[in-house]
């Protein structure tokens, strides 16, 4: 499936940079869907890690765990 749209749901400062919880709309000729991505980037906006989740609940739990280690 092809990512066609995305939006940031949450953002947190973490050690070494920033993390975002992103909702991604997916499309293919026969169906559409959504996935959730946590993307971590350094202060130069270079992504150093990404995690994908099929459902929002698991993505939010993982993001809350990651952001609980925030430095702000």
Secondary structure, 3 states (H helix, E strand, C coil): CEEEEEEEEEEEEECCEEEEEEEEEEEECCEEEEEEEEEEEECCCCEEEEEEECCHHHHHHHHHHHHCCCCC
